[in-house]
Amino acid sequence: MWDAVGVSGTEATAYEALVHRGQADAEALAGAVGVSKGQVARVLRRLVQRGLATRLPGAPARYVAVPPDLAAGSLIAERERELSRLRTHADQLAAEHARQRPQEHDPASLVEIIDGASNVQSAFVRLQRTARHEIRTFDRPPYLEDPIAGNEEQYIQSERRKLVYRVVYHSSALEIPGRLEDVRRRVQHGERARVSRHVPMKMALCDDQLALIPVTTGSNAAEAAYLVHPSSMLDAFSELFEALWHRAVRLNDRDRDRAVESDRPIDDRLLGLLSGGATDETIARALGWSPRTVHRHIHRMMAEVGAETRFQAGMEVVRRGWA
């Protein structure tokens, strides 16, 4: 835990042992830390230098721990200052790099090839960390990793950075057990989500600066990707996203005009899936309902909006602003 602020494992162990004892000398801490008395003495001197401990007057040398909240606060503030300086330095280097890159004279420099699944995943993580304003993505199977696991911290961090996520999900993505509830949790953290049957590929756009596009759309799509820099190609990908975004069906209240409300409450999840073109079987798996229950709800809704087919019902739902 303390390594996040540059405190090594031995130093962290010694500090926490000192916190539990109140005060101690090197000999008393040696057993708890699991190293020799001489090594603990050197560790304690480093803790004093880092503001984690104070040496008491007298001999033999005895030490008392600085309260953990004060010690952590000081180290975190120091690390934040270092990160801020790094950000400023990186921005300066990026500006210099942009000036020196011969984009207009070297078209090959506008597209990088990222080879290997781990490198593609790392590039996607970098895009999210680099973004200042918005991440736009097309989301569709297949997935390299579990699409549900490990998302909470990502969206908490995006909230802190005021980073907007807009995501168009392929309707097949919502067939994965638990995925719809995962999307709902993302929406609670501010994601703007829509669903469509016409998501042609995976794609991630970082502001208007970078796009990550898989080289292929098959089962090995995660094995290689193009990283596209500012260019007419990047503009085209941005326009493609916006076109599909406006045609896709909304999945959350943050992104809808509720000027027209239905007379009776209808389950938003059912409406979103139905309008996105999901089958009865897909809806049943996503919502944990039986096919018979799905069939009954859909026919009730068709009667409510005066539709004769599922397609008419879905279009009428969208027209009324219910989904």
C-alpha positions as CSV (number, residue, x, y, z in Angstrom):
1,M,0.0,0.0,0.0
2,W,2.7,2.5,1.0
3,D,4.7,1.8,-2.2
4,A,2.2,4.0,-4.0
5,V,4.0,7.0,-2.3
6,G,7.5,5.5,-2.7
7,V,7.8,3.8,0.7
8,S,9.5,0.4,0.2
9,G,8.2,-2.8,1.7
10,T,10.7,-3.0,4.6
11,E,10.2,0.7,5.4
12,A,6.5,0.3,5.4
13,T,6.7,-2.8,7.6
14,A,9.0,-0.9,10.1
15,Y,6.7,2.2,10.1
16,E,3.6,0.2,10.8
17,A,5.3,-1.8,13.5
18,L,6.4,1.5,15.0
19,V,2.8,2.8,14.8
20,H,1.5,-0.2,16.7
21,R,4.2,0.1,19.4
22,G,4.0,3.8,19.9
23,Q,7.8,4.1,20.3
24,A,10.6,1.6,20.1
25,D,14.4,1.2,19.4
26,A,16.0,-0.7,16.6
27,E,16.4,-3.9,18.7
28,A,12.7,-4.0,19.6
29,L,11.7,-3.6,16.0
30,A,14.1,-6.1,14.5
31,G,12.0,-9.1,15.3
32,A,8.8,-7.5,13.9
33,V,10.4,-6.4,10.7
34,G,12.3,-9.7,10.2
35,V,15.8,-8.1,9.5
36,S,18.9,-7.4,11.6
37,K,19.2,-4.7,14.2
38,G,21.7,-2.8,12.0
39,Q,19.3,-2.9,9.0
40,V,16.4,-1.7,11.1
41,A,18.5,1.2,12.4
42,R,19.2,2.3,8.8
43,V,15.5,1.9,8.0
44,L,14.5,4.1,11.0
45,R,16.9,6.8,9.9
46,R,15.3,6.8,6.4
47,L,11.9,7.0,8.0
48,V,13.0,10.1,9.9
49,Q,14.3,11.7,6.7
50,R,11.0,11.0,5.0
51,G,8.9,12.5,7.8
52,L,7.4,9.2,8.9
53,A,9.2,9.0,12.3
54,T,10.8,11.2,14.9
55,R,13.9,10.3,17.0
56,L,13.5,10.9,20.7
57,P,16.2,12.5,22.8
58,G,18.6,10.2,24.8
59,A,20.3,6.9,24.2
60,P,19.8,4.3,23.0
61,A,18.1,5.9,20.0
62,R,14.3,5.5,20.3
63,Y,11.8,6.5,17.7
64,V,8.1,7.4,17.6
65,A,5.9,7.2,14.5
66,V,4.4,10.3,12.9
67,P,0.5,9.9,12.9
68,P,-0.4,7.9,9.8
69,D,-2.9,10.5,8.5
70,L,-0.3,13.2,8.7
71,A,2.4,11.1,7.2
72,A,0.3,9.8,4.3
73,G,-1.1,13.3,3.6
74,S,2.4,14.7,3.3
75,L,3.6,11.9,1.1
76,I,0.5,12.1,-1.1
77,A,0.9,15.9,-1.5
78,E,4.5,15.4,-2.5
79,R,3.7,12.7,-5.1
80,E,0.9,14.9,-6.5
81,R,3.4,17.8,-6.9
82,E,5.8,15.4,-8.7
83,L,3.0,14.1,-11.0
84,S,2.0,17.7,-11.8
85,R,5.5,18.6,-12.7
86,L,5.7,15.4,-14.9
87,R,2.4,16.4,-16.6
88,T,3.7,19.9,-17.4
89,H,7.0,18.4,-18.7
90,A,5.2,15.8,-20.8
91,D,2.9,18.5,-22.3
92,Q,5.9,20.5,-23.3
93,L,7.6,17.5,-24.9
94,A,4.3,16.6,-26.6
95,A,4.1,20.1,-28.1
96,E,7.7,19.8,-29.3
97,H,7.0,16.4,-30.7
98,A,4.0,17.6,-32.6
99,R,5.9,20.5,-34.1
100,Q,8.7,18.2,-35.2
101,R,6.6,15.4,-36.6
102,P,6.3,15.9,-40.4
103,Q,2.7,14.9,-40.6
104,E,1.9,16.6,-43.9
105,H,5.1,15.3,-45.6
106,D,5.1,11.8,-44.1
107,P,1.6,10.2,-44.2
108,A,3.0,7.0,-42.7
109,S,3.5,8.8,-39.4
110,L,-0.2,9.4,-39.1
111,V,-1.0,5.7,-38.4
112,E,0.9,3.4,-36.1
113,I,0.5,-0.4,-36.0
114,I,0.1,-1.8,-32.5
115,D,1.0,-5.5,-32.6
116,G,0.1,-8.0,-29.8
117,A,-2.9,-8.3,-27.6
118,S,-1.2,-7.0,-24.5
119,N,0.2,-3.9,-26.4
120,V,-3.3,-3.2,-27.8
121,Q,-4.8,-3.4,-24.3
122,S,-2.0,-1.1,-23.0
123,A,-2.7,1.4,-25.8
124,F,-6.4,1.5,-24.9
125,V,-5.5,2.1,-21.2
126,R,-3.2,5.0,-22.4
127,L,-5.9,6.5,-24.4
128,Q,-8.2,6.7,-21.4
129,R,-5.5,8.1,-19.2
130,T,-4.5,10.7,-21.9
131,A,-8.0,11.9,-22.6
132,R,-8.8,15.4,-21.3
133,H,-12.5,15.7,-22.2
134,E,-14.1,12.6,-23.7
135,I,-13.8,9.0,-24.7
136,R,-16.1,7.7,-27.4
137,T,-16.2,3.9,-28.1
138,F,-17.9,1.3,-30.1
139,D,-18.3,-1.8,-27.9
140,R,-18.9,-5.3,-29.4
141,P,-17.8,-8.9,-28.8
142,P,-15.5,-10.7,-28.9
143,Y,-13.6,-9.6,-25.8
144,L,-10.0,-10.2,-24.8
145,E,-10.9,-10.1,-21.1
146,D,-14.0,-10.3,-19.0
147,P,-16.0,-7.2,-20.1
148,I,-17.6,-6.9,-16.6
149,A,-14.7,-7.3,-14.3
150,G,-12.6,-4.4,-13.1
151,N,-14.7,-1.4,-14.4
152,E,-15.6,0.3,-11.1
153,E,-12.3,2.0,-10.4
154,Q,-12.0,3.2,-14.0
155,Y,-15.3,5.0,-13.8
156,I,-14.6,6.4,-10.4
157,Q,-11.4,7.9,-11.8
158,S,-13.2,9.3,-14.8
159,E,-15.7,11.0,-12.6
160,R,-12.9,12.7,-10.6
161,R,-11.3,13.9,-13.9
162,K,-14.7,15.0,-15.3
163,L,-14.1,12.7,-18.3
164,V,-17.2,11.9,-20.4
165,Y,-17.7,8.4,-21.8
166,R,-20.1,7.9,-24.7
167,V,-20.5,4.3,-25.7
168,V,-22.5,2.6,-28.5
169,Y,-23.0,-1.1,-27.6
170,H,-23.7,-3.7,-30.2
171,S,-26.9,-5.5,-29.1
172,S,-25.1,-8.8,-28.9
173,A,-22.9,-7.3,-26.1
174,L,-25.9,-7.2,-23.9
175,E,-26.6,-10.9,-24.3
176,I,-23.6,-11.6,-22.0
177,P,-25.0,-12.6,-18.5
178,G,-24.6,-9.6,-16.1
179,R,-23.5,-7.2,-18.8
180,L,-26.7,-5.1,-18.8
181,E,-26.5,-4.5,-15.1
182,D,-22.8,-3.6,-15.6
183,V,-23.8,-1.0,-18.1
184,R,-26.4,0.3,-15.7
185,R,-23.6,0.8,-13.1
186,R,-21.5,2.6,-15.6
187,V,-24.4,4.9,-16.3
188,Q,-24.7,5.7,-12.6
189,H,-21.1,6.9,-12.9
190,G,-22.0,9.2,-15.7
191,E,-21.6,7.1,-18.9
192,R,-23.9,8.0,-21.7
193,A,-24.9,4.6,-23.3
194,R,-26.7,3.6,-26.5
195,V,-27.3,0.3,-28.2
196,S,-27.5,-0.6,-31.9
197,R,-27.4,-3.6,-34.2
198,H,-25.1,-1.8,-36.6
199,V,-21.8,-1.4,-34.7
200,P,-19.3,-2.4,-37.4
201,M,-16.2,-2.8,-35.2
202,K,-14.5,-2.0,-31.9
203,M,-13.2,1.6,-31.8
204,A,-12.0,4.0,-29.2
205,L,-11.6,7.8,-29.8
206,C,-9.6,9.9,-27.4
207,D,-10.9,13.5,-27.7
208,D,-10.1,14.5,-31.3
209,Q,-6.5,13.4,-31.0
210,L,-6.3,9.6,-31.3
211,A,-8.3,6.6,-32.5
212,L,-7.6,3.0,-31.8
213,I,-9.1,0.7,-34.4
214,P,-8.6,-3.1,-34.7
215,V,-6.9,-4.3,-37.8
216,T,-9.5,-7.1,-38.2
217,T,-13.1,-7.6,-36.9
218,G,-12.9,-11.3,-36.3
219,S,-12.1,-13.4,-33.3
220,N,-8.5,-12.2,-33.4
221,A,-9.5,-8.5,-33.5
222,A,-7.5,-7.8,-30.3
223,E,-4.2,-9.1,-31.7
224,A,-3.4,-5.9,-33.7
225,A,-4.7,-2.4,-34.0
226,Y,-4.2,0.9,-35.8
227,L,-3.4,4.0,-33.7
228,V,-4.6,7.0,-35.8
229,H,-3.3,10.5,-35.2
230,P,-5.0,13.7,-36.3
231,S,-5.8,13.4,-40.0
232,S,-8.7,13.2,-42.4
233,M,-8.9,9.5,-41.4
234,L,-9.4,10.4,-37.8
235,D,-12.0,13.0,-38.8
236,A,-13.9,10.2,-40.8
237,F,-13.9,7.9,-37.7
238,S,-15.2,10.7,-35.6
239,E,-18.0,11.4,-38.1
240,L,-18.8,7.6,-38.2
241,F,-19.2,7.5,-34.4
242,E,-21.5,10.6,-34.4
243,A,-23.7,9.2,-37.2
244,L,-24.1,5.9,-35.4
245,W,-24.6,7.6,-32.0
246,H,-27.5,9.6,-33.3
247,R,-29.2,6.5,-34.8
248,A,-28.6,4.3,-31.8
249,V,-31.2,3.7,-29.0
250,R,-30.7,5.5,-25.7
251,L,-30.1,3.3,-22.6
252,N,-30.1,6.0,-19.9
253,D,-32.1,9.0,-18.7
254,R,-29.1,11.3,-18.8
255,D,-29.2,11.2,-22.6
256,R,-32.9,11.5,-23.4
257,D,-35.5,14.2,-23.8
258,R,-38.4,13.2,-21.6
259,A,-40.7,15.9,-22.9
260,V,-43.1,13.1,-23.9
261,E,-43.8,10.5,-21.2
262,S,-45.8,7.3,-21.4
263,D,-49.0,7.1,-19.5
264,R,-47.9,3.9,-17.8
265,P,-44.4,3.0,-16.6
266,I,-42.6,0.5,-18.8
267,D,-39.3,-1.2,-17.9
268,D,-36.5,0.9,-19.5
269,R,-34.3,-2.2,-19.9
270,L,-36.9,-3.9,-22.0
271,L,-37.5,-0.9,-24.2
272,G,-33.8,-0.4,-24.8
273,L,-33.2,-4.0,-25.8
274,L,-36.3,-4.2,-27.9
275,S,-35.5,-0.9,-29.7
276,G,-32.0,-2.1,-30.2
277,G,-33.3,-5.1,-32.2
278,A,-32.7,-7.8,-29.5
279,T,-34.6,-11.1,-29.9
280,D,-36.9,-12.5,-27.2
281,E,-34.2,-15.0,-26.2
282,T,-31.6,-12.2,-25.9
283,I,-34.0,-10.1,-23.8
284,A,-34.8,-13.1,-21.6
285,R,-31.1,-13.8,-20.9
286,A,-30.3,-10.2,-20.3
287,L,-33.1,-9.5,-17.9
288,G,-33.3,-12.9,-16.2
289,W,-36.9,-13.4,-17.4
290,S,-38.5,-16.4,-19.0
291,P,-39.3,-16.2,-22.7
292,R,-43.0,-16.4,-21.9
293,T,-42.6,-13.3,-19.6
294,V,-40.8,-11.4,-22.3
295,H,-43.4,-12.3,-24.9
296,R,-46.2,-11.2,-22.6
297,H,-44.5,-7.8,-21.9
298,I,-43.8,-7.1,-25.6
299,H,-47.4,-7.9,-26.6
300,R,-48.7,-5.7,-23.8
301,M,-46.5,-2.9,-25.1
302,M,-47.5,-3.5,-28.7
303,A,-51.2,-3.1,-27.7
304,E,-50.4,0.0,-25.7
305,V,-48.8,1.8,-28.6
306,G,-51.1,0.3,-31.3
307,A,-48.4,-1.5,-33.1
308,E,-48.9,-4.7,-35.2
309,T,-45.3,-5.8,-35.3
310,R,-42.2,-5.7,-33.1
311,F,-40.5,-3.3,-35.5
312,Q,-43.4,-0.9,-35.4
313,A,-43.4,-1.1,-31.6
314,G,-39.7,-0.4,-31.4
315,M,-40.0,2.6,-33.7
316,E,-43.0,4.0,-31.8
317,V,-41.2,3.6,-28.5
318,V,-38.3,5.7,-29.9
319,R,-40.7,8.2,-31.4
320,R,-42.4,8.8,-28.1
321,G,-39.1,9.1,-26.2
322,W,-39.7,6.1,-24.0
323,A,-36.3,4.6,-24.8
